[in-house]
């Protein structure tokens, strides 16, 4: 068997795991947004003050928008519904987190750097590009 044939056989087998990988990735990212979203709702006054201290315009509006988007993101990513659409505002939230909160600490997550929000952003970019996969409500409702 040639290396090329071997590659194509492996490719054919692993293609079957794409939707499972997308499902686990979606569930992982949704779970990752759950706690920050809940903490925002539980301490909204503190979040508004924090946003204001970072110079975010309209801190109250933006705090509620961030918490709402993250909460909606948890639900939609979990079910794989409107996955491409919800990923876009979540990417924006990750960009804000990277540049306003984490960037000055460098890359390392251990130093509160931008590593984790960067990884979240990469996953969200994958969801934007590839969608939710076959194991999703997107596939059920909008199957091409």
SETI-399997 format. One record per residue (C-alpha): x, y, z; residue number from 0. Coordinates in Angstrom, 1 decimal. Each point is the difference from the previous one (the first is absolute). Example, Ala and Ser with C-alpha at 12.3 -4.5 7.8 and 13.67 -1.06 7.14 Angstrom:
2
+--------+--------+--------+-----+
|     px |     py |     pz |   n |
+--------+--------+--------+-----+
|   12.3 |   -4.5 |    7.8 |   0 |
|    1.4 |    3.4 |   -0.7 |   1 |
+--------+--------+--------+-----+
***
This chain:
144
+--------+--------+--------+-----+
|     px |     py |     pz |   n |
+--------+--------+--------+-----+
|    0.0 |    0.0 |    0.0 |   0 |
|    1.4 |    3.4 |   -1.0 |   1 |
|    0.3 |    2.9 |    2.5 |   2 |
|   -2.6 |    1.8 |   -2.1 |   3 |
|   -2.5 |   -2.8 |    0.3 |   4 |
|    0.7 |   -0.4 |    3.7 |   5 |
|   -0.7 |    3.7 |    0.4 |   6 |
|   -3.3 |   -0.1 |   -1.8 |   7 |
|   -1.1 |   -3.0 |    2.0 |   8 |
|    0.8 |    1.8 |    3.3 |   9 |
|   -1.7 |    3.1 |   -1.4 |  10 |
|   -3.2 |   -1.9 |   -0.8 |  11 |
|   -0.1 |   -1.6 |    3.5 |  12 |
|    0.6 |    3.3 |    1.8 |  13 |
|   -2.5 |    1.9 |   -2.0 |  14 |
|   -2.6 |   -1.9 |    2.0 |  15 |
|    1.1 |    1.7 |    3.2 |  16 |
|   -0.4 |    3.6 |   -1.2 |  17 |
|   -3.5 |    0.4 |    1.4 |  18 |
|    0.9 |   -1.6 |    3.3 |  19 |
|    3.0 |    2.2 |    0.3 |  20 |
|   -2.1 |    3.1 |   -0.8 |  21 |
|   -2.6 |   -1.2 |    2.6 |  22 |
|    2.6 |   -0.4 |    2.8 |  23 |
|    1.6 |    3.3 |   -0.9 |  24 |
|   -3.3 |    1.8 |    0.1 |  25 |
|   -0.9 |   -1.5 |    3.3 |  26 |
|    3.4 |    0.8 |    1.4 |  27 |
|   -0.2 |    3.7 |   -1.1 |  28 |
|   -3.6 |    0.3 |    1.2 |  29 |
|    1.0 |   -1.3 |    3.4 |  30 |
|    2.9 |    2.4 |    0.1 |  31 |
|   -2.3 |    3.0 |   -0.6 |  32 |
|   -2.6 |   -1.3 |    2.6 |  33 |
|    1.8 |    1.0 |    3.2 |  34 |
|    1.2 |    3.5 |   -1.2 |  35 |
|   -3.5 |    0.7 |   -1.2 |  36 |
|   -1.6 |   -1.0 |    3.3 |  37 |
|    2.6 |    2.0 |    2.0 |  38 |
|   -0.8 |    3.1 |   -2.1 |  39 |
|   -3.7 |   -0.4 |    0.8 |  40 |
|    0.6 |   -0.6 |    3.7 |  41 |
|    2.2 |    3.1 |    0.4 |  42 |
|   -1.1 |    2.3 |   -2.8 |  43 |
|    0.7 |    3.2 |    2.0 |  44 |
|    3.6 |   -1.1 |    0.4 |  45 |
|    0.2 |   -0.9 |   -3.7 |  46 |
|   -1.3 |    3.4 |   -1.0 |  47 |
|    2.5 |    1.7 |    2.3 |  48 |
|    2.8 |   -2.2 |   -1.4 |  49 |
|   -0.9 |    0.8 |   -3.6 |  50 |
|   -0.1 |    3.7 |    0.9 |  51 |
|    3.5 |   -0.2 |    1.6 |  52 |
|    1.3 |   -1.5 |   -3.2 |  53 |
|   -1.4 |    2.9 |   -2.1 |  54 |
|   -2.6 |   -2.1 |   -1.7 |  55 |
|   -2.6 |    2.4 |   -1.3 |  56 |
|   -3.6 |   -0.4 |    1.3 |  57 |
|    1.2 |   -2.4 |    2.7 |  58 |
|   -3.5 |   -0.9 |    1.2 |  59 |
|   -1.3 |   -0.8 |   -3.6 |  60 |
|    3.2 |   -1.9 |   -0.9 |  61 |
|    0.0 |   -2.0 |    3.2 |  62 |
|   -3.6 |   -1.1 |   -0.6 |  63 |
|    0.7 |   -0.7 |   -3.7 |  64 |
|    3.1 |   -2.1 |    0.9 |  65 |
|   -1.9 |   -2.0 |    2.6 |  66 |
|   -3.0 |   -0.5 |   -2.3 |  67 |
|    2.2 |   -1.0 |   -2.9 |  68 |
|    2.0 |   -2.5 |    2.1 |  69 |
|   -3.2 |   -1.5 |    1.4 |  70 |
|   -1.6 |   -0.3 |   -3.4 |  71 |
|    3.3 |   -1.5 |   -1.2 |  72 |
|   -0.2 |   -2.7 |    2.6 |  73 |
|   -3.4 |   -1.0 |   -1.1 |  74 |
|    0.5 |    0.2 |   -3.8 |  75 |
|    3.4 |   -1.7 |    0.0 |  76 |
|   -1.3 |   -2.8 |    2.2 |  77 |
|   -2.7 |   -0.8 |   -2.5 |  78 |
|    1.9 |    1.0 |   -3.1 |  79 |
|   -2.6 |    2.5 |   -1.0 |  80 |
|    1.0 |    3.2 |   -1.9 |  81 |
|    3.5 |   -1.0 |    0.7 |  82 |
|    1.7 |    2.1 |   -2.7 |  83 |
|   -2.0 |    3.0 |    1.0 |  84 |
|    0.6 |   -0.1 |    3.8 |  85 |
|    3.7 |   -0.7 |   -0.5 |  86 |
|    0.5 |    3.5 |   -1.5 |  87 |
|   -1.0 |    2.1 |    3.0 |  88 |
|    1.8 |   -2.5 |    2.3 |  89 |
|    3.1 |    0.5 |   -2.0 |  90 |
|   -0.4 |    3.8 |    0.6 |  91 |
|   -0.3 |   -0.7 |    3.7 |  92 |
|    3.2 |   -2.1 |   -0.1 |  93 |
|    1.8 |    2.8 |   -1.9 |  94 |
|   -1.0 |    2.5 |    2.7 |  95 |
|    1.1 |   -2.3 |    2.7 |  96 |
|    3.3 |   -0.6 |   -1.7 |  97 |
|    0.9 |    3.6 |   -0.6 |  98 |
|   -1.6 |    1.7 |    3.1 |  99 |
|    0.6 |   -2.6 |    2.7 | 100 |
|    2.7 |   -2.6 |   -0.9 | 101 |
|    2.4 |    1.3 |   -2.7 | 102 |
|    2.2 |    2.0 |    2.4 | 103 |
|    0.6 |   -3.2 |    1.9 | 104 |
|    1.5 |   -1.8 |   -3.0 | 105 |
|   -1.1 |   -3.3 |   -1.5 | 106 |
|    0.1 |   -2.5 |    3.0 | 107 |
|   -3.2 |   -0.9 |    1.7 | 108 |
|    2.0 |   -0.5 |    3.2 | 109 |
|    0.7 |    3.7 |    0.0 | 110 |
|   -3.6 |    1.0 |   -0.9 | 111 |
|    1.2 |    0.5 |   -3.6 | 112 |
|   -2.1 |   -0.2 |   -3.1 | 113 |
|    0.5 |   -3.7 |   -0.7 | 114 |
|   -3.4 |   -1.3 |    1.0 | 115 |
|   -2.1 |    2.7 |   -1.6 | 116 |
|    2.2 |   -0.4 |   -3.1 | 117 |
|   -0.8 |   -3.8 |   -0.1 | 118 |
|   -3.7 |    0.8 |    0.5 | 119 |
|    0.2 |    2.5 |   -2.9 | 120 |
|    1.6 |   -2.7 |   -2.2 | 121 |
|   -2.7 |   -2.5 |    0.7 | 122 |
|   -2.6 |    2.6 |   -0.7 | 123 |
|    1.7 |    0.8 |   -3.3 | 124 |
|   -0.2 |   -3.7 |   -0.8 | 125 |
|   -3.7 |    0.0 |    0.8 | 126 |
|   -0.5 |    3.0 |   -2.2 | 127 |
|    1.8 |   -1.6 |   -2.8 | 128 |
|   -1.2 |   -3.6 |    0.2 | 129 |
|   -3.3 |    0.3 |    1.8 | 130 |
|   -1.3 |   -2.3 |    2.8 | 131 |
|    0.4 |   -3.3 |   -1.8 | 132 |
|   -2.5 |   -2.7 |   -0.6 | 133 |
|   -0.9 |   -0.5 |    3.7 | 134 |
|   -1.8 |    3.3 |    0.4 | 135 |
|   -3.3 |    1.8 |   -0.4 | 136 |
|    1.6 |    2.0 |   -2.8 | 137 |
|    0.3 |   -3.2 |   -2.0 | 138 |
|   -3.5 |   -1.1 |    0.9 | 139 |
|   -1.7 |    3.3 |   -0.9 | 140 |
|    2.3 |    1.4 |   -2.7 | 141 |
|    1.5 |   -3.1 |   -1.7 | 142 |
|    1.0 |    0.8 |   -3.5 | 143 |
+--------+--------+--------+-----+
***
